[in-house]
């Protein structure tokens, strides 16, 4: 089964880190990425640019409405994701608990619907 691991944290964390702290933090992320890829758990994953680069899109009464920036103001922002291939939720939780983002923010696991299996 596939699970989407959404990684939320305060974007201001990086701004308050020294170069050495940022390098160490990124080293943890690269190590986690390597770990889940070598284990065959990761199907995909990417970091996202800051929310200041986001564009919110709506369609109302036939008009396309765009807003620059995120839809909602929150303490934590979506910063990246992984798609995990796990046998069940317990295994997905185990792999998520190893993610560096679990210590600095919050992680959301969501099962991905497989429509080829009847939804």
N, C-alpha and C positions, 0 to 999 in steps of 0.2 A: 504494500500500500504506500502511496506517496503522501507526504505531509509537507505543507508549506510552513517553514520556520521564519516568522517575521521578527525582525530585530529592531527594537525601539530603544532609543537612548537620547539623552539631552545633547543636542548638537553643540552646546557651549562647552562640553567636556574637552574637546580637542583644542579649543581656543585657549584654555587655561593650562594646557600641558606644555612642558618644556620640549625641546627637540628630542632630547634623550628619552623622555617619557613617551612621546609620540612614536618614536622608533621601537621602543620596547612593546608598546601596545599593539602596533601593527605586526610585530613579530609573533605575538600571541595569536592574532587573527590568521596569519599565514600558516602557522603551525596547526591550528584547528582545521583550516581549509585542507591542508595536506592530509591530516588524519582522516577526515571523512571521505576524501577522494580515494585514498589508499584502501579504506575499508569497504569501498563500493557503495557507500551510503548516499553520497551526494550526486544528484542528477543535474543540478544547476545551482548557481548562486552568484550574487553580485552585490556590490556596495552601491548606494545611491548618492547622487550629488545632494547638497543641502536643500532644505525645503524652500529656500529663497529662489531656487531655480524651477520650482514646481509650477505647473499651470493646471488650474481646475477648469474642467469643461462641462457645460450643461447644455441641454437643448430644451428650450421652452417656447411653446407656440410656434414651432418651426424656425426659431432663431437660435443660432449658436452663440452662447455666452461664455467668454473665457475670463478667468481671474488669475492674475499672476500671484504666485505664492500658494501656500497650502490651504486646504479647505477649512481646517480647524486649527485654532491655537491650542496647543497642548504642551505639557511639561516635557514629554518625551516625543520624539519624532521617529518615523520609520526611516531607518538608515540603511537597510539591506535585507536580504533574504537568502534562504537556501531552500531547495527542494530536496527532501530526504526520502530515500527508499527504505522503508522499515517494515518489518513483519506486522507490527502493531503499535498502538499508542505508547505502551510501556517502553519499547525500544526507541521510539522517537523522543520520548522524554529523557531517556538516558543520554542520547546523543546531544540533545539540546542543552542538557545540564553541563556539558563540557565546553559549550560555546562561551568565549570571553564576554559576550554581551549579557550573559546571565548575571554577571557580577556588577555591571555598571548601569543596567537598565532592566527592561523586561522583554521576554520572548513570548510570542504567541504561536502555538502550533495549531494548524488547521488541516484536517484531512482534505485531500483533493478529490473531487468527484471524477470517477472514471466512467464516462458515458458509454464507452465501448462495452462495459460490463452491465449496462442497463441502469446507470445512474446511481 
